[in-house]
Amino acid sequence: MPTDSVGTFVECYEFGVYGCFATIIATRFFTAEGGSEAEALVRAYASFGPACFFRPVGAALFGRLGDRIGRRPVPIPVIAR
């Protein structure tokens, strides 16, 4: 239970930090030539959305795979990429 709590805290912290720095990230990475700052901010938050979707999908996929072939060999190819 404590390990799950730590993992959840780290994940929420990561999303919170990204949300707080979204304005900086938007101006550095998502500002198009001739585009507005609002458009860049929307693009930064739009890149944030797929992570909210794919984390549970990856957890379900690799959790099931870990149950079948073992917990130790599953994270190695995932982390090594």
Buried (B, 14 or more C-beta within 10 A) or exposed (E): EEEEEEEEEEEEEEBEEBEEEBEEBBEEEBBEEEEEEEBBBBBBBEBBEEEEEEEEEEEEEBEEBBEEEEEEEBEEEEEEE
